[in-house]
Amino acid sequence: MATDLDIARAARLLPIQEIAARAGIPETALEPYGRHKAKVGLDFVAEQERMSAPRGALVLVTGISPTAAGEGKTTTTIGLGDALNSLGRKAMIALREPSLGPCFGVKGGATGGGRAQVAPMEEINLHFTGDFHAITSANNLLAAMLDNHLYWGNELGLDARRISWRRALDMNDRALRSINAALGGVPNGFPREDGFDITVASEVMAVFCLSKDLAELQQRLGRIIVGQTRDGRNVTAHDLKADGAMAALLRDALAPNLVQTLEGSPALVHGGPFANIAHGCNSVIATRLALRLADVVVTEAGFGADLGAEKFLDIKCRSAGLAPSACVVVATARALKMHGGVAKSALGAEDVAAVTRGAANLRRHVQNMQKFGLPVVVALNRFTSDTDAEIAAVQAAVRPLGVEAILCTHWADGAAGAADLARAVQALIAGGTASFEPLYNDHMSLQGKIETVAREIYHAASVSVPPPVAARLRRFEEQGFGHVPVCIAKTQYSFSADPALMGAPEGHVLPLREVRLSAGAGFVVAICGEIMTMPGLPRRPAAEGIGLDAEGRIEGLF
C-alpha cells in the first residue's frame, strides 16, 4: 500500500507562480523558496488590507477528542478545499505549520494524507521556510538578553526568583523542562532555575500568529513580561530593549507561506501553536489575506473542538475580528468505537453498540459549536473496515441535533471524495444562519472565564483553584489584564483533565495548577492537570524509522 510520502512524491506539482495566479497573487508579490513554495510579500499583504474588504466565507474544521485510531482533521480541511474548487468555488486553505516535535515523536507530520495533502510534504514537515527557527531564535534572544542584563548589574532590579521567561526548542525533550542555568562560576552569570518550552508553546509563537502586521508584531513583542522586580513591578521585553531585535529576526518569517495541494489548490501554511498548550490556530495574517482573495476559506484548529475550536472562536476571532460562517466536525467510526470502550487492537470488528456509546463524544462537540451560533456539519471519514451499520449509527446519533453526517473518502479519492461535504458546507454558508458570538464577554473575571469554559465546554462540575493561583489571577486583574481571554492548557484526549476519561464525561472537577500572563499575546494561560509545555518523546519515537535511502531521499516520514 502506498504511503502518504509515496503519494506526495508521485504527484506532479505546478510551479508556485501558477498556484499564486489561481489565488490572485501576482508573481511580483512572491518571494520563492525553490519551485514549489514561496512567501507572499508583506507589501502585497498590506495592499490587500488597505484596498479590499474580506469577501470570503470562513469555514472552521475541527474534530472529536483525538484517539490513537485517527480522525483526519487536516486531511479533511485539504479535501474540502479541493472539493470546493472542483465545484467551481474559489477556495483557499489556511493551515498551521508542522512542529518537529510531533514529526519525530508520535503524531507524525501535519500535511494531510493520501490524496488530500499539501506539498512538498517533506519540506513542509521539516524545515519549510525557517519560520519556526526564527521564532525559536527570537524567544531565546530575549532569554539571553535577560540573563545578560542580570550579569551586567541588573539596572531594572529584576528579582531572579520571579523570572518567568523560559527558553524554547522545537523538539520534544523532557530533560529540558526544568534545568539549572548559568552554572560554572562568576564568568557565566548568576545560577538560577530555568526551563524550556517547545517552540509552539512560546508566547513569541502566539504573538507571531495573532499579529496583523510588523508594527503590531513589535508592539506585542515589547509587551511580553519576562519577570518582576522585588516590589512586584512587571519587567517587559521593551524594558530590556529586546523587542526591536526580536522583530528583526521575525520580519521575513511574518510573510505568509504559499504552497499547493496535490490537486493544485492554493494553501497558506503559516504559524503553528499547539491547541492543548497554546491557542492552536494558524496566523491571523494568513487567514485575513485568504479572506480577501477567495470566496471560501477553509481553516482548521488543533485537536478536539474543546481545545482548538474554542480558542479559535474565543481568542483568534475576538482578536482579529473574524466571524465563521460554518463549522465542520470531523469524526471516524473507528475513533468513536474507542470512545465507546473498544481497544485499538479490536477496531476491525463491527461493533455498532460501541459506536453508539462513543458518539456521545461527537454529539458533545457538535453541541458546543452550536453554542457559538455556528451551523455544523459532520465529516465522517470512511475506513475500509467501517460497516454500513456503523456509519448509519453515527448518522443517527447526530440527526436529532439537526446535523448531517456526510460520508467522506477524500484520503483515497481526493476532491471527489469530499464533494458531498463541500455541497453541504455551501448550503450552510448560503443559508446564512450563522450568528457567531464568543462564549464569554471581556468584562467577566478571569476565573469566571475559566469556569465558563469548564462548565459549558468540558461539562465540569467545578474548577479547583488553589489559593495562590486565585491570588495570581486577581493580581493580573489589578494590573489591568482582566479583560483578556483565557487559553486553557489541558490534555487533548478528554473533556476532563484525565486523558484516560474518554467519551463525554461530566460532573468532573477541572484542577487548575498554574496560570501565566501572556501580555504580548493578549491572554492568560490556565494550565490544568498534568499537561506539560515541553512534551517528551514516546518509548518508540517516529524518528527511529526516519532516514535516507540510497539516493539521498527522505524515507519513513508520515
C-alpha positions in Angstrom: 0.0 0.0 0.0 1.4 3.4 -1.0 2.3 5.7 2.0 1.5 9.4 2.2 5.1 10.1 1.3 4.8 7.8 -1.8 1.6 9.6 -2.9 3.1 13.0 -2.4 6.2 12.2 -4.4 4.2 10.8 -7.3 2.2 14.0 -7.7 3.1 16.4 -10.4 3.3 19.8 -8.7 2.8 23.0 -10.5 5.3 25.9 -10.3 4.3 28.1 -7.4 3.8 31.0 -9.7 0.8 29.2 -11.3 -0.7 28.5 -7.9 -0.3 32.1 -7.0 -2.1 33.2 -10.1 -5.0 30.9 -9.2 -5.2 32.7 -5.9 -5.0 36.2 -7.4 -1.4 36.8 -6.2 0.9 38.4 -8.8 4.3 36.9 -9.4 5.9 40.2 -8.3 4.5 39.6 -4.8 6.2 36.3 -4.4 9.5 35.5 -2.6 10.2 32.0 -4.0 11.8 29.3 -1.8 12.5 26.9 -4.7 10.0 25.8 -7.3 7.0 24.8 -5.2 6.8 27.1 -2.2 7.0 30.9 -1.7 6.4 33.6 0.8 3.8 36.3 -0.1 5.4 39.7 0.3 4.2 41.8 3.2 3.8 44.8 0.8 1.2 42.8 -1.1 -0.5 41.8 2.2 -0.6 45.4 3.4 -2.0 46.5 0.0 -4.8 43.9 0.2 -5.7 45.1 3.8 -5.9 48.7 2.5 -7.7 48.1 -0.8 -10.2 45.4 -0.2 -12.6 44.1 2.4 -12.8 40.4 3.3 -15.1 38.8 0.8 -14.8 35.1 1.7 -16.8 32.9 4.0 -14.7 31.4 6.7 -15.2 27.7 7.5 -13.7 26.2 10.6 -12.8 22.5 10.6 -12.4 20.9 14.0 -12.8 17.4 15.4 -13.8 15.0 18.1 -11.4 14.3 21.0 -8.4 12.6 19.3 -7.7 8.9 19.7 -5.0 6.5 18.6 -7.4 5.5 15.8 -7.0 8.8 14.0 -9.7 11.3 12.8 -8.2 13.2 9.8 -8.9 16.9 10.6 -6.1 18.3 8.4 -6.8 15.8 5.7 -10.5 16.9 5.7 -9.6 20.6 5.6 -7.5 19.9 2.5 -10.0 17.6 0.9 -12.8 20.1 1.5 -10.8 22.9 -0.1 -10.0 20.8 -3.1 -13.7 19.8 -3.4 -14.9 23.4 -3.2 -12.6 24.3 -6.0 -13.7 21.4 -8.1 -17.3 22.6 -7.8 -16.4 26.0 -9.1 -15.9 28.0 -5.9 -12.7 29.9 -5.5 -11.4 28.4 -2.3 -8.2 28.7 -0.3 -6.9 26.6 2.6 -5.3 28.1 5.7 -3.3 25.7 7.9 -0.7 25.6 10.6 3.0 24.7 10.0 4.1 21.4 11.4 6.4 21.2 14.5 9.4 19.0 14.5 8.4 17.6 17.9 5.4 15.6 16.7 7.2 14.7 13.4 9.9 12.9 15.2 7.7 11.9 18.2 4.4 10.0 17.9 1.9 12.1 15.8 3.9 12.4 12.6 3.6 15.3 10.1 0.8 17.7 9.6 0.4 18.0 5.8 -2.7 15.8 5.5 -2.7 12.3 4.0 -3.5 10.2 0.9 -4.8 12.3 -2.0 -5.6 15.2 0.4 -2.2 16.6 1.1 -0.3 19.9 0.9 3.1 19.7 -0.8 6.1 19.5 -0.9 5.4 17.1 2.0 8.9 16.5 3.3 9.9 20.2 3.1 6.8 21.5 4.9 7.1 18.9 7.6 10.8 19.6 8.3 12.5 23.0 7.9 9.9 24.5 5.5 10.8 28.3 5.1 12.5 28.5 8.5 9.7 30.3 10.4 9.9 28.1 13.5 13.7 28.6 13.6 13.2 32.3 13.5 10.6 32.1 16.3 12.9 29.9 18.4 15.7 32.4 17.9 13.6 35.4 18.9 12.5 33.6 22.0 16.0 32.7 23.0 17.4 36.1 22.1 15.1 37.5 24.8 16.3 34.9 27.3 19.9 35.7 26.5 19.3 39.4 26.9 17.6 38.9 30.2 20.4 36.9 31.7 22.9 39.4 30.2 21.1 42.2 31.9 21.4 40.4 35.2 25.1 39.8 34.6 25.9 43.4 33.9 24.3 44.9 37.1 20.6 44.4 36.8 19.7 48.1 36.3 16.0 47.2 36.2 16.1 45.4 39.5 14.7 42.1 38.3 14.2 39.6 41.1 15.9 36.4 40.0 13.3 34.4 41.9 10.5 35.9 39.8 11.8 35.5 36.3 9.0 33.9 34.2 10.6 33.8 30.7 11.7 30.4 29.5 13.8 29.2 26.7 12.4 27.3 23.7 13.2 24.5 21.4 11.2 23.0 18.5 11.7 19.4 19.7 10.2 17.1 22.4 12.8 16.9 25.1 11.5 16.2 28.7 15.1 16.6 30.1 14.8 20.3 29.4 11.6 21.0 31.3 13.4 22.1 34.4 17.1 23.0 34.4 19.7 25.0 36.3 21.3 27.7 34.2 24.5 29.8 34.4 26.5 27.2 36.3 30.3 27.3 36.3 31.2 30.3 38.3 31.2 34.1 38.0 32.1 34.3 34.3 28.8 32.5 33.4 26.4 34.7 35.3 24.1 34.1 38.3 22.9 30.5 38.7 19.1 30.1 38.7 16.4 27.7 37.9 15.2 27.8 34.3 13.4 25.6 31.7 12.4 25.1 28.1 9.0 25.1 26.4 8.5 23.6 23.0 8.6 26.4 20.4 4.9 26.1 19.6 4.1 26.9 23.2 6.2 30.0 23.3 4.5 33.3 23.7 6.5 34.5 20.7 4.6 31.9 18.6 1.3 33.3 19.9 2.4 36.9 19.2 3.5 35.9 15.7 0.2 34.2 14.9 -2.0 37.0 16.3 -0.2 40.0 14.8 -1.7 41.6 11.7 1.5 43.4 10.6 5.1 44.2 11.5 4.1 47.2 13.6 1.7 45.2 15.7 4.3 42.4 15.9 6.9 44.7 17.6 4.3 46.2 19.9 3.2 42.8 21.1 6.7 41.6 21.5 7.5 44.7 23.6 4.6 43.9 26.0 5.9 40.4 26.8 6.5 40.1 30.5 9.8 38.4 31.5 9.6 38.7 35.3 9.0 41.1 38.2 11.1 43.3 40.5 11.2 42.7 44.2 8.3 45.2 44.6 6.2 43.3 42.1 6.6 45.6 39.1 6.4 43.8 35.7 9.5 43.9 33.5 8.9 43.6 29.8 10.9 42.8 26.6 10.6 46.5 25.8 12.2 47.4 29.1 15.2 45.1 28.1 15.3 46.8 24.7 14.9 43.4 23.1 11.7 44.0 21.1 13.4 45.6 18.1 15.9 42.8 17.6 13.2 40.2 18.1 11.1 41.8 15.4 14.0 41.9 13.1 14.5 38.2 13.5 10.8 37.6 12.7 10.4 40.1 9.8 10.8 37.7 6.9 9.0 34.9 8.8 5.9 37.0 9.2 5.2 36.9 5.4 2.7 34.0 4.8 3.8 30.8 3.1 2.1 29.7 -0.1 2.1 26.1 -1.2 -0.4 23.8 -3.1 -2.5 20.7 -2.5 -1.9 17.6 -4.7 -4.8 18.8 -6.8 -3.5 22.3 -7.2 -5.5 24.3 -4.7 -3.6 27.3 -3.1 -2.9 26.9 0.6 -1.4 29.3 3.1 0.6 27.4 5.7 1.8 29.8 8.4 2.4 29.6 12.2 1.7 26.6 14.3 0.9 26.7 18.0 -0.4 23.5 19.7 -4.1 23.6 20.8 -3.5 21.7 24.0 -0.9 24.1 25.4 -1.4 27.2 23.2 -4.2 28.7 21.1 -3.8 26.2 18.2 -4.6 28.3 15.1 -2.7 29.4 12.0 -1.7 33.1 11.7 -4.2 35.9 11.5 -2.2 37.5 8.7 -2.7 34.4 6.5 -6.3 34.0 7.3 -7.1 37.6 6.7 -5.2 37.5 3.4 -7.1 34.4 2.2 -10.4 36.0 3.1 -9.6 38.9 0.7 -8.6 36.6 -2.2 -11.1 33.7 -2.0 -14.8 33.0 -1.9 -14.4 30.4 0.8 -11.5 29.9 3.2 -11.2 26.6 4.9 -9.1 26.6 8.1 -8.6 24.1 11.0 -7.9 24.4 14.7 -5.8 21.9 16.6 -7.0 18.8 18.5 -10.7 18.4 19.5 -13.3 21.2 19.4 -13.0 21.7 23.2 -9.4 23.0 22.6 -8.6 24.3 19.2 -12.1 25.4 18.1 -12.9 27.0 21.5 -9.6 29.0 21.3 -10.1 29.8 17.6 -13.5 31.3 18.5 -12.8 32.9 21.9 -9.2 34.1 21.2 -8.4 34.4 17.5 -11.8 35.5 16.2 -12.0 38.0 19.1 -8.6 39.4 18.4 -8.8 39.5 14.6 -12.5 40.4 14.2 -13.4 37.2 12.4 -16.8 35.6 12.2 -17.0 32.0 10.8 -19.9 31.0 8.6 -19.9 27.3 9.3 -18.2 24.6 11.2 -17.2 21.0 10.2 -16.6 18.5 13.0 -14.5 15.5 11.8 -15.0 12.0 13.2 -14.4 8.4 12.3 -16.4 5.3 13.3 -13.1 3.7 14.5 -12.4 6.6 16.8 -15.9 6.6 18.2 -15.6 2.9 18.9 -12.5 3.7 21.0 -14.6 6.4 22.8 -17.1 3.6 23.3 -14.6 1.4 25.1 -13.1 -0.7 22.3 -9.3 -1.3 22.4 -7.3 -0.2 19.3 -6.4 -3.9 18.6 -10.1 -4.8 18.2 -11.3 -1.9 16.0 -11.5 -4.1 12.9 -14.6 -6.0 14.1 -18.1 -4.5 13.7 -19.4 -3.0 17.0 -22.5 -0.8 16.5 -23.1 -0.6 20.2 -19.7 0.8 20.8 -20.1 3.4 18.0 -23.4 4.5 19.5 -21.8 4.8 23.0 -18.8 6.7 21.6 -21.0 9.0 19.6 -21.7 10.9 22.8 -18.3 12.5 22.3 -19.2 13.6 18.8 -22.6 15.0 20.0 -20.9 17.0 22.8 -18.5 18.6 20.3 -21.3 19.4 17.9 -23.5 21.0 20.6 -20.5 23.0 21.9 -20.0 24.5 18.4 -23.7 25.3 18.2 -23.4 27.3 21.4 -21.2 29.7 19.5 -24.0 30.3 17.0 -22.4 28.2 14.2 -24.2 25.8 11.8 -22.5 22.4 11.9 -22.0 19.5 9.6 -20.1 16.3 10.5 -17.4 14.9 8.1 -17.3 11.1 8.6 -14.1 9.8 7.3 -14.6 6.3 6.0 -12.1 3.5 6.7 -12.3 0.2 4.7 -13.2 -1.7 7.9 -16.3 0.5 8.6 -19.6 -1.2 8.1 -22.8 0.3 6.8 -24.4 -0.3 10.2 -21.7 1.6 12.0 -22.0 4.5 9.6 -25.7 4.6 10.0 -25.3 4.6 13.8 -23.1 7.8 13.5 -25.6 9.5 11.2 -28.5 8.6 13.5 -26.6 9.9 16.6 -26.3 13.5 15.3 -29.6 13.7 13.4 -31.6 14.8 16.5 -29.2 17.8 16.7 -30.3 18.9 13.2 -26.9 18.0 11.8 -25.9 15.8 8.9 -23.0 13.3 9.0 -21.6 13.2 5.5 -19.6 10.2 4.4 -16.1 11.2 3.1 -13.4 9.3 1.1 -11.0 12.1 0.2 -8.0 10.2 1.6 -8.4 7.8 -1.3 -10.4 9.8 -3.8 -9.2 13.4 -3.3 -11.7 16.1 -4.2 -14.3 13.7 -5.5 -14.4 12.0 -2.1 -15.3 15.3 -0.4 -17.8 16.6 -2.9 -20.9 15.8 -0.8 -19.3 17.5 2.1 -18.5 20.6 0.0 -22.1 20.8 -1.1 -23.3 20.6 2.5 -20.9 23.3 3.5 -22.0 25.5 0.6 -25.6 25.0 1.7 -24.8 26.1 5.3 -23.0 29.2 4.0 -25.8 30.1 1.7 -28.4 29.5 4.5 -26.9 32.5 6.3 -27.8 31.1 9.7 -24.5 31.7 11.5 -24.8 34.2 14.3 -21.3 33.9 15.9 -20.8 35.0 19.5 -17.9 34.2 21.8 -18.7 32.1 24.8 -17.9 34.8 27.3 -17.6 38.6 27.3 -14.5 40.7 28.1 -15.8 42.0 31.3 -16.1 38.7 33.1 -13.5 37.9 35.7 -10.6 35.7 34.6 -11.6 33.0 37.0 -15.2 33.4 35.7 -14.0 32.9 32.1 -12.1 29.7 33.1 -15.2 28.4 34.9 -17.4 29.2 32.0 -15.3 27.2 29.6 -15.0 24.4 32.1 -18.8 24.3 32.6 -20.1 25.0 29.1 -17.4 23.2 27.0 -16.0 20.5 29.3 -19.2 19.9 31.3 -17.2 20.1 34.5 -19.0 20.5 37.8 -16.4 23.0 39.1 -12.8 24.2 38.9 -10.3 23.6 41.6 -8.4 26.8 42.1 -5.6 26.7 44.8 -5.4 30.0 46.8 -2.0 31.1 45.3 -3.4 30.6 41.8 -6.6 32.6 42.7 -4.4 35.4 44.1 -2.3 35.4 40.9 -5.5 35.8 38.8 -6.6 38.7 41.0 -3.1 40.2 40.6 -3.4 40.1 36.8 -6.8 41.9 37.0 -5.3 44.6 39.3 -2.6 45.1 36.7 -5.2 45.8 34.0 -5.4 42.4 32.3 -8.8 41.3 33.5 -10.3 41.9 30.0 -8.2 39.4 28.1 -9.5 35.9 27.1 -8.2 32.7 28.7 -6.2 29.9 27.0 -6.7 26.7 28.8 -3.9 24.1 28.6 -5.1 20.6 29.3 -4.9 17.1 27.8 -6.3 16.8 24.3 -7.6 13.2 24.9 -10.6 14.0 27.2 -13.1 16.7 28.0 -11.6 16.4 31.5 -8.0 16.8 32.7 -7.7 13.0 32.9 -6.5 11.6 29.5 -8.0 8.2 30.3 -11.5 9.5 30.8 -12.9 9.2 27.2 -16.3 9.6 25.8 -18.4 12.5 27.2 -17.6 12.7 30.9 -19.5 15.3 33.0 -19.5 16.3 36.7 -15.7 16.2 37.0 -13.5 18.8 38.6 -11.0 20.7 36.5 -7.8 21.1 38.5 -6.2 24.5 37.8 -2.5 24.1 38.5 -0.9 27.3 37.3 -1.6 30.5 35.4 0.7 32.5 33.2 0.1 36.0 31.9 0.9 36.3 28.2 0.6 40.1 27.9 2.1 40.2 24.4 -0.3 37.6 23.0 -3.1 39.1 25.0 -4.4 36.2 27.0 -3.9 34.3 30.3 -2.8 30.7 30.1 -4.5 28.4 32.6 -2.6 25.1 33.0 -4.7 22.2 34.2 -3.8 18.7 35.4 -0.6 17.1 34.3 -0.2 18.9 30.9 3.4 19.9 30.0 4.5 22.8 27.9 7.6 20.7 26.9 6.4 17.3 25.7 8.6 14.2 25.8 9.3 11.6 23.1 7.4 8.2 23.3 9.1 4.9 24.0 9.5 4.3 20.3 9.7 7.7 18.6 8.9 8.1 15.0 12.5 9.4 14.5 13.7 5.8 14.8 12.0 5.0 11.4 13.1 8.1 9.5 16.3 8.2 7.4 17.7 8.5 3.8 17.5 5.9 1.1 20.4 5.1 -1.3 19.5 8.1 -3.5 19.5 10.5 -0.5 15.7 10.8 -0.4 13.9 11.0 3.0 12.0 7.9 3.9 9.8 7.0 6.9 8.2 10.4 7.3 4.4 10.2 7.7 
